[in-house]
Amino acid sequence: MSEAFTLDRCQAMFRAAPFVADVGIEATAVSPGECHSALQLQPRHLQHTGVVHAGVLTTMADHTAGAAAQSSVPSGGGVILTAELKVSLLRAARGQSLRCAAKVLKPGRQVVFVESEVYAIDGDKEQLVAKLSATMAVVAAALPV
C-alpha cells in the first residue's frame, strides 16, 4: 500500500468526489488492497418501491473498489479510474444502512482487478445485496487529493 494512502487520505478521496459525497458514502477502513465504506440510508436513496436504488448500490461498490485499488498502487504510481465493471444485484436492499467491502484480486502497474460486496443492514440482520467485479486502470502519476 502506498504509505500516503491512509484512512484519512481515503476519506478525503471520498469527500473530494462530489457525487459520492452528495450520496453520503464514507470510507470506514483501508488496508493494503482493501477498503470498507458505509452509508446511512435516507429516503433520497430509495426508488419508488421503497428499496435502495441500484445506482446507489453501484456507486458505493464502484467507489469503494476504486479506493481498494488505489491502496495497492505505490505512492505516486497513479490514479485509478474504472475501465470496466459488472454489478450483480442479488436482492432488494432494505434497512437502515449499507456497508461495502472491496478487495483487490490482482494488483498491477496498468490495471487492477477488484471485487466489492454490498450488504444491507436492518437491525441486527445483515444481507448481501450486490456484488461488483471491476477492472481499474492506473492512468496518472499523482493522486488528485
Stockholm file with secondary structure:
# STOCKHOLM 1.0

chainA/1-145         MSEAFTLDRCQAMFRAAPFVADVGIEATAVSPGECHSALQLQPRHLQHTGVVHAGVLTTMADHTAGAAAQSSVPSGGGVILTAELKVSLLRAARGQSLRCAAKVLKPGRQVVFVESEVYAIDGDKEQLVAKLSATMAVVAAALPV
#=GR chainA/1-145 SS CCTTCCHHHHHHHHHHSHHHHHHTCEEEEEETTEEEEEEECCGGGBCTTSSBCHHHHHHHHHHHHHHHHHHTSCTTSCCEEEEEEEEEECSCCCSSEEEEEEEEEECCSSEEEEEEEEEEEETTEEEEEEEEEEEEEECCSSCCC
#=GC SS_cons         CCTTCCHHHHHHHHHHSHHHHHHTCEEEEEETTEEEEEEECCGGGBCTTSSBCHHHHHHHHHHHHHHHHHHTSCTTSCCEEEEEEEEEECSCCCSSEEEEEEEEEECCSSEEEEEEEEEEEETTEEEEEEEEEEEEEECCSSCCC
//
